[in-house]
């Protein structure tokens, strides 16, 4: 019987609850404490796990409970401070995305965890799912030949500037799994019917009323091109679509299409759990049709001890335990989370400089923070 890792959650909102379900239901971990300033969050945790230790101060919880693994499930503005606090108490961290509010903060996080010999994991769980793993397998086998171009869409019916942090970070991280490291970016952003200017920058809950404040954001439509060190090119787009929002078709609008010299792969679905293959179909035939065939995927592991969505996060923790015990790099590392965030920042830097930008970016501050 191996060690059981004591886990604690800071920020018990929607995703914090899901992480708690994993820590409670997974072999090898136990949920020992929840920290949140909202009384309703305490009530929720007590209802789910009667007698669990509840705190409204993270430092007190860390000092008292001494958890091995800490979930930072708050909004991005507090990710860096809380993750570093956990590291000071010797805890490994699973942090929600995006990694931080600026690249400068992300740099500090990655450096601090490396120096401490602790794991910093960003919850880009979709890259560990059967869809992403199958696509990587097909690419490695040369099924579509050399990867040439990639088309991605991160639209779920919400303003693109807000969505970029919400789903864009997942999509960008996934593309890096397939194409390598981004080397440069050219982007353009629209705010309704005009090219976005500095006066269009606003807080997330202003651009997307009724949702949480995701920091400084801008734009209702975004288009960006990236080049990768593998030689592949990517076109990324996001836009507000009331039709898709109203009809709840947003899962069909999250997609990654990879085009190679011998065919195409299409990865889509709400959990990136649908893969289609069209061998030899690039470019399409004379009738402009693409003969997509769905690829069979292995089923996700049956996890009767936790709800379905929590089950999609569980591999993040299983890989974390392996990383801790065997010194393996985690596939959802802090460095990878920083890379996805750097792509987001590059979109904004390119737009406002009206020029292509080279990655890594020299200016590590938030490009949208009012100067």
Buried (B, 14 or more C-beta within 10 A) or exposed (E): EEEEBBBBBBBBBEBBBBBBBBBBBBEBBBBBBBBBEEEEBBEBBEEBBEEBBBBBEBBEBBEEBBBBBBBBBBBBBBBBBBBBBBBEBEBBBBBBBBBBBBBBBBBBBBEBBEEBEBBBBBBBBBBBBBBBBBBBEBBEEEBBBEBBBBBBBBBBBBBBBBBBBBBBBBBBBBBBBBBBEBBBBBBBBBBEEEEBEEEBBBEBBEBBEEEBBBBBBBBBBBBBBBBBEBEBBBBBBBBBBEEBBEEEEBBBBBBBBBBBEBBBBBBBBBBBBBBBBBBEBBEEEEEEEBBEEEBEBEEBEEBEBBEEBBBBBBBBBBBBBEBBEEEEEBBBBBBBBBBBBBBBBBBBBBBBEEEEBEBBBEEBBBBBEEE
